[in-house]
């Protein structure tokens, strides 16, 4: 008797869960806010300013999705997550999507039951050394002491790289990037290794950035992208195509400056379909016809977001590299809007 | 005549003590140079103090206050002192101190946090200085648990009022049931009825009244709480709730009732056997997975509950130490006076046991207050979490010691006050003279 009551309650809870998870888009519209998981702070990707306003490259994706669904880039509740809490927060429904420079891997996609909707930054693990060490390749680092963040994929990549090249190293485990900066500058390690974007951001804060060099070797693939839960494909489509709209907008020359003019109608049918003056793509997503226009107006197209937050005009100064449009020899590529 | 003894007939004039035993020199000889070993220690210590201060003081005072970024600080250092080594860039504290204190709390509502602090101090006065504070202040203390959340979170005033009404219901139930059904039923009624009220009715009633007579202030979400205010809030709740729970647990552990004893021992040993971090992860992650999606169980409330339980388990053991230190005669004396269990505890046992435990209790308080910084690990923006977020701003990336120095300063003020208060209390309650 007790048991059946218990299982009955479980079933009800499960049904409620199923019902609640059935329509994320409807939930967001009813709530009036998008719950977007971001990092607790990573230079260029997400950080609150002195007024508590969030800015950054990943934050830009959140704002674009909020603008596409709700028409208001400010209608976002940013939920700071750590490396340990991010996946549970997404799986439990505390957040609707996660845009937290998370690497797309097999096990996260399949085993953790998430859906990566695309890639907004192609990163890879690199090395930084002081110039005076006179090292020009990571293969010359035999016997070096290496500062490495514990519990990350970078730790495993490092071990793989040194073993496959048959050279030795001594790891100096550190917890956070800030600690790594202090240790590296104090000379506790010869080499600092983490994602290349993080290395560039770290080096930019040094007093004399010129005294340190990034080695040419990139020893891992780190495709970073936004992700959602399994089980709500409509919502996954909304996030995927919002990201694709930002990318396609750059390719098609649609910027936040000329978008109001272009949304009136242009000679290019793909732009017209995307911005809603032709066809019913918005309706198919369950959104308004100007969803892509709102998303692009939120912070600009992909290229504008990149330049404003992490590009060469910022102190971080990342080159487009792999993250250039495919037309410019990069990997950033959107399927057609048709 | 032959055995004449010398007898002094007048007093010798008083002489000044030797110059080496009075005044500054005397003090120095007495305290710093009383032997060759102590003299060496003194010289070494002075050298060490000089070495530390000569590094820290220039760092603190030869610093840049008006700068908008780390690079600007460095330019100022180069322009003023010609080197960037050993100067603090306080510009970051200058720009972000409000954020470090209040988190993301809306800036036009800071007054509510400040008012809460004032109310907190007033409500604590009769507890901390019971012999000096006017008795009327106890009323402030009584309403404080309802006013504090209302001021901080805002919203309808009827929520806290209905929560307070639960206690009124419990009291009424007791008075009504005692003559009718006896004291045991009355006690059970006084516990069960308010719980039913809180969980089943209070929310609906508060909503209904709010619909008729809307009184309220702008509500603030838990997500916006942060900074040092969050540490103080968590600290006050954990400290305030853990002491009574700890006393009950300590008494329960010494109880002769098997089930009560087993429950208390089990709770204390379980909580003390698990790290606080684990409990916080349970609060933030596991509960999320167990509860049905859409359940809005406030994250700060969850953390408060976990920290309170954690502190209470330690508090129980500290108080049990005080109870164990009391001679058996005190218990027997209480029995011989014909006092019942609660009277004996209230009048004889607890006043002495708590007095003995004061240093341990305050240590636990200070410990739990500092442990509030652990919430940064589950993504709450307390001061440590905010310092990471500030470092993620391109303007301040690379800044390190200045933020931690400021945070340490904030914590030192609070912890040192607690420590001084406990010494004052020990002096006040000292009856061994």
Interface residues (C-beta under 8 A of the other chain):
Chain A: X13 X16 X17 X20 X21 X39 X40 X41 X42 X43 X44 X46 X47 X48 X49 X50 X51 X52 X77 X79 X80 X81 X82 X84 X85 X88 X89 X91 X92 X93 X94 X176 X178 X181 X182 X201 X202 X204 X205 X206 X207 X314 X315 X316
Chain B: X70 X74 X84 X95 X96 X99 X103 X104 X107 X223 X224 X281 X284 X285 X288 X289 X292 X293 X294 X376 X377 X378 X379 X380 X381 X385 X388 X389 X390 X391 X392 X393 X394 X397 X398 X400
